[in-house]
Amino acid sequence: MDIMYFEDIKVGNKRTKSVTYQVKKEEIIEFARHWDTRSFHID
């Protein structure tokens, strides 16, 4: 994959290769417990 800089991007450009990743509920809660200081967000 070639390096692409912001200036190289034109309106309508599409990248055909991407990785999909499905985030699990448990991962979201674990992230929130580690980084979010307000416990009501994961209540």
Backbone as a chain_set.jsonl record, in Angstrom:
{"seq": "MDIMYFEDIKVGNKRTKSVTYQVKKEEIIEFARHWDTRSFHID", "coords": {"N": [[0.832, -1.168, 0.0], [0.601, 2.145, -0.888], [1.928, 5.136, 0.576], [-0.278, 7.613, 1.605], [-0.912, 10.987, 1.625], [-2.584, 13.744, 3.27], [-2.956, 15.813, 1.42], [-3.112, 14.425, -0.922], [-5.587, 13.321, -1.103], [-8.66, 13.307, -2.719], [-11.988, 14.541, -3.244], [-14.374, 12.015, -3.176], [-12.588, 9.935, -3.514], [-11.849, 6.51, -2.95], [-10.81, 3.9, -0.84], [-10.057, 0.605, -1.397], [-9.229, -1.492, 0.191], [-9.795, -2.552, 3.391], [-9.985, -3.235, 6.867], [-12.208, -5.137, 8.738], [-13.677, -5.132, 11.929], [-15.416, -6.439, 14.517], [-16.651, -5.088, 17.378], [-16.92, -6.324, 20.582], [-19.39, -6.433, 23.197], [-18.306, -6.818, 25.739], [-15.708, -5.885, 25.385], [-16.112, -3.174, 24.996], [-17.132, -2.414, 27.478], [-14.955, -3.08, 29.118], [-13.023, -1.274, 28.135], [-14.287, 1.144, 28.808], [-14.333, 0.931, 31.613], [-11.655, 1.121, 32.153], [-10.8, 3.626, 31.067], [-12.808, 5.563, 31.41], [-13.809, 7.769, 33.8], [-16.232, 8.154, 34.941], [-18.548, 6.334, 36.386], [-21.265, 5.981, 35.83], [-21.571, 5.853, 33.12], [-21.23, 3.258, 32.335], [-23.129, 1.943, 33.651]], "CA": [[0.0, 0.0, 0.0], [1.37, 3.382, -0.964], [1.63, 6.146, 1.586], [-1.148, 8.654, 1.087], [-0.933, 12.167, 2.471], [-3.846, 14.472, 3.239], [-3.036, 16.589, 0.185], [-3.362, 13.507, -2.039], [-6.977, 12.856, -1.077], [-9.621, 14.101, -3.481], [-13.377, 14.205, -2.933], [-14.84, 10.838, -3.903], [-11.606, 8.846, -3.479], [-12.203, 5.374, -2.114], [-9.789, 2.88, -0.629], [-10.772, -0.657, -1.495], [-8.807, -2.436, 1.224], [-9.986, -2.149, 4.774], [-10.134, -4.348, 7.787], [-13.388, -5.015, 9.579], [-13.52, -5.694, 13.263], [-16.634, -6.286, 15.29], [-16.337, -4.867, 18.784], [-17.815, -7.049, 21.473], [-19.906, -5.674, 24.332], [-17.353, -6.936, 26.838], [-14.554, -5.02, 25.094], [-16.539, -1.79, 25.217], [-17.212, -2.222, 28.926], [-13.581, -3.101, 29.642], [-12.417, 0.003, 27.752], [-14.907, 2.187, 29.622], [-13.885, 0.8, 33.004], [-10.249, 1.536, 32.238], [-10.557, 4.999, 30.657], [-13.888, 6.491, 31.755], [-13.834, 7.945, 35.257], [-17.615, 8.31, 35.396], [-19.081, 4.978, 36.377], [-22.629, 5.899, 35.314], [-21.538, 5.584, 31.687], [-21.289, 1.812, 32.111], [-24.147, 1.421, 34.548]], "C": [[0.882, 1.238, 0.0], [0.97, 4.332, 0.157], [0.784, 7.232, 0.937], [-1.181, 9.794, 2.089], [-2.249, 12.898, 2.301], [-4.027, 15.217, 1.918], [-3.353, 15.721, -1.036], [-4.832, 13.094, -2.146], [-7.867, 13.833, -1.825], [-11.029, 13.652, -3.092], [-13.806, 13.035, -3.808], [-13.844, 9.698, -3.958], [-12.085, 7.738, -2.562], [-11.017, 4.437, -2.02], [-10.521, 1.545, -0.607], [-10.389, -1.647, -0.403], [-9.051, -1.835, 2.593], [-10.2, -3.402, 5.615], [-11.407, -4.11, 8.593], [-13.121, -5.707, 10.907], [-14.798, -5.41, 14.028], [-16.268, -6.194, 16.764], [-17.386, -5.558, 19.636], [-18.221, -6.167, 22.655], [-18.909, -5.676, 25.488], [-16.135, -6.034, 26.632], [-14.891, -3.559, 25.338], [-16.573, -1.486, 26.705], [-15.831, -2.197, 29.551], [-12.865, -1.782, 29.338], [-12.966, 1.124, 28.635], [-14.434, 2.126, 31.064], [-12.453, 1.291, 33.177], [-10.084, 3.036, 32.025], [-11.612, 6.007, 31.102], [-14.011, 6.58, 33.265], [-15.246, 8.069, 35.807], [-18.346, 6.978, 35.267], [-20.491, 4.88, 35.812], [-22.674, 5.655, 33.811], [-21.607, 4.086, 31.394], [-22.308, 1.139, 33.019], [-25.232, 0.692, 33.743]], "O": [[1.805, 1.352, 0.806], [-0.17, 4.33, 0.621], [1.1, 7.709, -0.153], [-1.449, 9.581, 3.271], [-2.952, 12.701, 1.31], [-5.126, 15.246, 1.364], [-3.81, 16.228, -2.06], [-5.26, 12.573, -3.176], [-7.825, 15.039, -1.585], [-11.23, 12.515, -2.663], [-13.626, 13.058, -5.026], [-14.191, 8.602, -4.398], [-12.664, 8.005, -1.509], [-10.308, 4.21, -3.0], [-11.498, 1.38, 0.124], [-11.161, -2.558, -0.105], [-8.571, -0.746, 2.907], [-10.549, -4.469, 5.112], [-11.647, -3.002, 9.073], [-12.434, -6.726, 10.98], [-15.204, -4.256, 14.165], [-15.655, -7.103, 17.325], [-18.587, -5.391, 19.427], [-17.481, -5.269, 23.056], [-18.697, -4.65, 26.135], [-15.596, -5.486, 27.593], [-14.058, -2.796, 25.828], [-16.106, -0.435, 27.146], [-15.564, -1.375, 30.427], [-12.176, -1.239, 30.202], [-12.21, 1.951, 29.145], [-14.162, 3.161, 31.673], [-12.091, 1.815, 34.231], [-9.299, 3.666, 32.733], [-11.324, 7.203, 31.162], [-14.284, 5.582, 33.933], [-15.432, 8.088, 37.024], [-18.712, 6.559, 34.169], [-20.889, 3.808, 35.356], [-23.722, 5.283, 33.282], [-22.009, 3.695, 30.298], [-22.34, -0.086, 33.136], [-26.188, 0.176, 34.323]]}, "num_chains": 1, "name": "protein.A"}
